[in-house]
Amino acid sequence: MKVSISTLKKYYSDKQVLDIDNLCIEKGKITGLIGPNGSGKTTLLRIISGLDMDYAGTIKYDGSLLDEGIYKKMTLVTQKPYLFKRKVYENIEYPLKVRKVNKAVRKKKVEEIMYRFEIQDLRNKKGHLLSGGESQKVSLARAIIFEPELLLLDEPTSNIDPVSIKIMEREILNFNKETKGTVLIVTHNIEQAERLCHRIIRLDCGRVVE
């Protein structure tokens, strides 16, 4: 999914936090969004995801304005993911279940993705009882299992161990390679951006300084 942004302006009270004339997130690519704290990265991600509609400007998804059909083709993974108070298996299965995917297919997909993320041992643990790193892995697995056309990631590997970071980076790359899904990732880690991204965009004071 290609995301085209034009004349985007966002204010909090009287303070302008985003001022972007034109920006294109390329279809089928991994794009990194970097910049100092307060530069507007998370705000931009929330606007693209449809969680924040209070802005001026235009955002198009494959040439169309946001609607219910487009909304169902994308997903956002936040820095502090929210998981249901259900088993990990059920958390990961959820996006397939609401899309009425056949039960046998759901089981096969969930088993495969738990294996890839190396979280099989968590399958029966309740989502709200997981550690931070475990939550982030489960949240990413849940996000990519239905193969969204647009995957939005807000610091998905912050404050987790190097082994888990390696697994998550590998699966982000695999997702992009296997599904051709578009990925926009906010990260403070420039080395991570260089490892993962086809293109890196820098925000400063709400403006693109690429």
Buried (B, 14 or more C-beta within 10 A) or exposed (E): BBBBBEEBBBBEEEEEBBBBEEBBBEBBBBBBBBBEEEBBBBBBBBBBBBEBEEBEBEBBBBEEEBEEEBEBBBBBBBBEBEBEEEBBBBBBBBBBEEEEBEEEEBBEBBBEBBEBBEBEEBBEBBBEEBEBBBBBBBBBBBBBBBBBBBBBBBBBBBEBEEEBBEBBBEBBBEBBEEBEBBBBBBBEBEEBBEEBBEBBBBBEBBBBEE
